[in-house]
Amino acid sequence: MISEKLEKGQLLIAEPSIIGDLSFNRSVILLADHNKEGSVGFILNKPLKYAIRDLLPEINSKFKIYNGGPVEQDNLYFIHNVPHLIPNSVEISNGIFWGGDFELTKDLINSGIIKKKNIRFFLGYTGWDAEQLENEMHASSWILSKNIYKNNILGKSSAHFWKEKIIELGGEYLIWSNAPENPILN
């Protein structure tokens, strides 16, 4: 389950010690890109109170919008598992793709061809400069995990995702699985 080397397509699980950080406390991030210039990811388990039609009224859908991270939160990003329908998308790994022809994507959503299990939208993303993520890994801010869900991760519920991943880790992490989000308030 735990991987040694950072690679796109892996999951970053926020260490329980990240308390008080609004963006990253109890986050599970899909690493969408990682290279010597830096890294990009999307927080998978922080839904916002918006649906896609709230931001783009021409899309007749109630697909949730997620907080992808603190960078460029005025931009909309999406990942999906239907590259055969959305040209110009870039494979992250395991059948998960990033972006593509957005005008066609809107039409496919409106026609009901793209379903909730096929796509996830984010406001913003999480980004790291060169070696920044490696430094955070050495500082024990993140736990690296393989994406065992592959492209089915898009249909994964976000409500208890962090807790599920912490329970999977077991050992010293189990105590955190039922701790309140802010232990100081306990």
VENPEJO-V879636 format. One record per pair of residues at least 24 apart in sequence whose ideal C-beta (glycine too) atoms are under 10 Angstrom apart, sorted by the first residue. I is the first residue (numbers start at 1). GAP is how many residues later the second one is. D is the distance in whole Angstrom. If there is no record, write none. Layout:
<<I,GAP,D> <I,GAP,D>>
This chain:
<<1,142,10> <1,143,10> <1,144,6> <1,145,6> <1,147,7> <1,164,9> <1,167,7> <1,168,8> <1,169,10> <2,141,7> <2,142,6> <2,143,6> <2,144,8> <2,166,10> <2,167,8> <3,140,10> <3,141,5> <3,142,7> <3,143,6> <3,144,10> <4,140,8> <5,29,9> <5,139,8> <6,25,7> <6,28,5> <6,29,10> <6,33,7> <6,122,10> <6,127,6> <6,128,7> <6,131,7> <6,136,9> <6,138,7> <7,24,7> <7,26,10> <7,27,6> <7,86,7> <7,137,9> <7,139,9> <8,24,6> <8,25,5> <8,26,5> <8,27,8> <8,31,8> <8,32,8> <8,33,9> <8,82,10> <8,83,9> <8,84,5> <8,85,6> <8,86,10> <8,88,9> <8,90,9> <9,24,10> <9,25,9> <9,82,9> <9,83,5> <9,84,3> <9,85,6> <9,86,10> <9,87,7> <9,137,8> <9,138,6> <9,141,9> <9,144,10> <10,24,8> <10,31,9> <10,82,10> <10,83,8> <10,84,10> <10,134,6> <10,135,7> <10,136,6> <10,137,6> <11,30,9> <11,33,8> <11,131,9> <11,132,9> <11,133,8> <11,134,5> <11,135,7> <11,136,5> <11,137,9> <11,138,9> <11,142,8> <11,150,9> <11,154,7> <12,27,9> <12,29,6> <12,31,9> <12,32,10> <12,114,8> <12,121,8> <12,124,9> <12,125,9> <12,129,9> <12,130,4> <12,131,7> <12,132,6> <12,133,8> <13,32,10> <13,129,7> <13,130,4> <13,131,8> <13,132,6> <13,148,9> <13,149,7> <13,151,10> <13,152,5> <13,153,7> <13,155,9> <13,156,8> <13,160,9> <14,29,9> <14,31,10> <14,127,7> <14,128,7> <14,129,8> <14,148,7> <14,151,9> <14,152,9> <15,121,10> <15,124,9> <15,125,6> <15,126,6> <15,127,6> <15,128,6> <15,151,10> <15,158,9> <15,161,9> <16,127,9> <16,146,9> <16,150,7> <16,153,10> <16,156,9> <16,157,7> <16,159,8> <16,160,4> <16,161,9> <16,163,7> <16,167,9> <17,122,10> <17,123,7> <17,124,8> <17,159,9> <18,118,10> <18,122,10> <18,123,6> <18,124,9> <19,160,10> <19,162,8> <19,163,6> <19,164,7> <19,165,8> <20,161,10> <20,162,7> <20,164,9> <21,49,10> <21,120,9> <22,24,9> <22,45,9> <22,48,8> <23,44,7> <23,45,10> <23,46,6> <23,47,5> <23,48,10> <23,50,10> <23,101,9> <23,103,7> <24,45,8> <24,46,9> <24,102,8> <24,112,10> <24,117,8> <24,118,9> <25,137,9> <25,156,7> <25,157,8> <26,135,9> <26,136,4> <26,137,8> <26,139,10> <26,140,9> <26,150,9> <26,155,6> <27,40,9> <27,42,9> <27,99,8> <27,115,9> <27,134,9> <27,135,7> <28,115,10> <28,117,9> <28,125,9> <28,128,9> <28,130,8> <28,133,5> <28,134,5> <28,135,10> <28,136,9> <28,137,6> <28,138,10> <29,39,9> <29,40,8> <29,96,9> <29,97,6> <29,104,10> <29,113,8> <30,38,9> <30,49,7> <30,62,7> <30,63,9> <30,66,7> <30,68,9> <30,90,9> <30,92,10> <30,96,9> <30,117,7> <30,119,10> <30,123,7> <30,124,10> <31,61,8> <31,62,9> <31,95,9> <31,97,10> <31,102,8> <31,111,10> <31,113,9> <31,116,9> <32,36,9> <32,45,9> <32,47,7> <32,58,9> <32,60,5> <32,61,9> <32,64,8> <32,65,10> <32,66,5> <32,67,10> <32,90,10> <32,93,8> <32,94,9> <32,95,10> <33,57,8> <33,59,7> <33,65,8> <33,92,10> <33,94,9> <34,94,9> <34,99,7> <34,100,10> <35,95,9> <36,94,6> <36,95,8> <37,91,10> <37,92,8> <37,93,6> <37,94,10> <38,89,7> <38,90,5> <38,91,5> <38,92,5> <38,93,8> <38,94,7> <38,95,8> <39,87,8> <39,88,7> <39,89,4> <39,90,9> <39,91,9> <39,92,10> <39,93,8> <39,94,5> <39,95,9> <39,97,10> <40,28,9> <40,29,9> <40,31,8> <40,37,9> <40,52,10> <40,58,9> <40,85,6> <40,86,7> <40,87,5> <40,88,8> <40,93,10> <41,27,8> <41,28,7> <41,30,10> <41,51,10> <41,81,10> <41,84,7> <41,85,4> <41,86,8> <41,87,8> <41,92,9> <41,101,10> <42,24,7> <42,25,9> <42,26,4> <42,27,7> <42,35,7> <42,36,9> <42,37,6> <42,50,9> <42,56,8> <42,78,8> <42,79,10> <42,80,5> <42,82,9> <42,83,6> <42,84,7> <43,24,6> <43,25,6> <43,26,6> <43,27,9> <43,79,7> <43,81,9> <43,82,9> <43,83,6> <43,115,9> <44,24,9> <44,35,9> <44,76,7> <44,78,9> <44,103,10> <44,105,10> <44,109,7> <44,110,9> <44,112,7> <44,114,6> <44,117,6> <44,118,9> <45,111,8> <45,112,9> <45,113,4> <45,114,8> <45,115,8> <45,116,4> <45,117,6> <45,118,10> <45,119,10> <45,120,9> <46,76,9> <46,77,10> <46,112,7> <46,115,10> <46,116,10> <47,73,10> <47,110,10> <47,111,6> <47,112,9> <48,25,10> <48,73,10> <48,74,9> <48,75,7> <50,71,9> <50,73,8> <51,70,9> <52,24,8> <52,26,9> <52,54,9> <52,57,8> <52,67,9> <52,69,6> <53,56,10> <53,57,10> <55,66,8> <55,68,8> <56,46,10> <56,50,7> <56,53,10> <56,65,9> <58,48,7> <58,49,10> <58,52,8> <59,46,9> <59,47,5> <59,48,9> <59,50,6> <59,51,6> <59,62,10> <60,46,10> <60,49,8> <60,50,5> <60,51,10> <60,52,9> <61,45,9> <61,48,5> <61,49,7> <61,51,9> <61,53,9> <61,54,10> <61,55,8> <61,58,9> <61,60,10> <62,54,8> <63,46,7> <63,51,9> <63,52,9> <63,53,6> <63,55,10> <63,56,7> <63,57,8> <63,58,6> <64,52,8> <64,56,8> <64,57,7> <64,94,8> <65,55,9> <65,56,5> <65,57,7> <65,58,6> <66,54,6> <66,55,7> <66,56,5> <66,57,7> <66,58,9> <66,92,7> <67,55,7> <67,56,6> <67,57,7> <67,58,10> <67,59,10> <68,52,9> <68,53,9> <68,54,3> <68,55,6> <68,56,5> <68,57,5> <68,58,7> <68,59,10> <69,53,8> <69,54,9> <69,55,5> <69,56,5> <69,57,3> <69,58,7> <69,59,10> <70,54,6> <70,55,9> <70,56,7> <70,57,9> <71,53,6> <71,54,5> <71,55,7> <71,56,5> <71,57,10> <72,51,9> <72,52,5> <72,53,6> <72,55,8> <73,49,9> <73,50,5> <73,51,4> <73,52,9> <74,49,7> <74,50,8> <75,47,9> <75,48,7> <75,49,7> <75,50,8> <76,26,8> <76,45,6> <76,46,7> <76,47,6> <76,48,9> <77,43,9> <77,44,7> <77,45,5> <77,46,8> <77,47,8> <77,48,6> <78,24,8> <78,27,7> <78,36,10> <78,41,6> <78,42,7> <78,43,5> <78,44,7> <78,76,10> <79,39,10> <79,40,7> <79,41,6> <79,42,9> <79,43,8> <79,72,9> <79,74,9> <79,75,7> <80,25,8> <80,28,10> <80,34,7> <80,37,10> <80,38,6> <80,39,4> <80,40,8> <80,41,10> <80,71,9> <80,74,7> <81,33,10> <81,36,8> <81,37,6> <81,38,8> <81,39,10> <81,69,9> <81,70,4> <81,71,8> <81,72,9> <81,73,6> <81,74,9> <82,26,8> <82,31,8> <82,32,6> <82,33,9> <82,35,10> <82,36,5> <82,37,7> <82,69,9> <82,72,10> <83,68,10> <85,28,7> <85,29,7> <85,33,8> <85,34,10> <86,28,8> <86,32,9> <86,33,9> <92,55,9> <92,59,9> <93,54,7> <93,57,8> <93,58,9> <94,52,9> <94,53,6> <94,54,9> <94,55,8> <94,56,4> <94,57,6> <94,58,9> <94,59,8> <95,55,6> <95,56,4> <95,57,9> <95,58,10> <95,59,10> <96,24,10> <96,51,8> <96,53,9> <96,54,7> <96,55,5> <96,56,9> <96,57,7> <96,58,7> <97,54,9> <98,27,10> <115,39,10> <115,40,9> <116,38,8> <116,39,7> <117,34,9> <117,35,8> <117,37,6> <117,38,4> <117,39,10> <118,33,9> <118,36,7> <118,37,9> <119,35,7> <120,33,9> <120,34,5> <120,35,9> <120,36,9> <120,38,9> <143,26,7> <143,30,8> <145,24,8>>
